[in-house]
């Protein structure tokens, strides 16, 4: 992938990791509620340190097909979560993504804001054709984020992931580049019409 980050939104900065991020990463990664529907965690301190070392090493060498970024809340200048995208089929230009967020920052739109920025970069700057994600069928908050992004549920897989000793069911959501661009264009047109009406044009 060509350099396409950091990405700045109204409230967030999607950026590379720093050694100083370790306490903030561990705060969410050791939280049983945050990792309730994941196939990893809760982390010990050693696991968090090992994961961060791996991410830092990947940044040094660069990865063509997988990127994990810190989600920094600009107002607090601290990491509040992470977001990842991985190209699964270079020829078909498809990728999946995932995210984790500190529980103290849930229900404030941060995950949707970060995922929106990531998908927009994936389509416009990386040139991907199809972006998808999966989640535990019980993880309502996660799939609501995908629905807010305009992704559609394409499938439900039965007992496809071994998660903390139990087989889980998963929803698959996806969006095509042309769908994303059409949706963003429509949103821009609505915003422009609203601004014109407010200005009395």
Buried (B, 14 or more C-beta within 10 A) or exposed (E): BEEBBEBEBEBBBBBBBBEEBBEBBBBBBBBEEBBBBBEEBBBEEEBBBEBBEEBBEBBEEEEEEBBBBBBBBEEEEBBBBBBBBBBEEEEEBBBBBBBBBBBEBBEEBBBBBBBBBBBBBBBBBBEBBBBBBBBBBEBEEBBEBBEEBBBEEEEEEEEBBEBEEEEBEBBBBBBBBEBBEEEBEEEEEEEEEEEEEEEEE
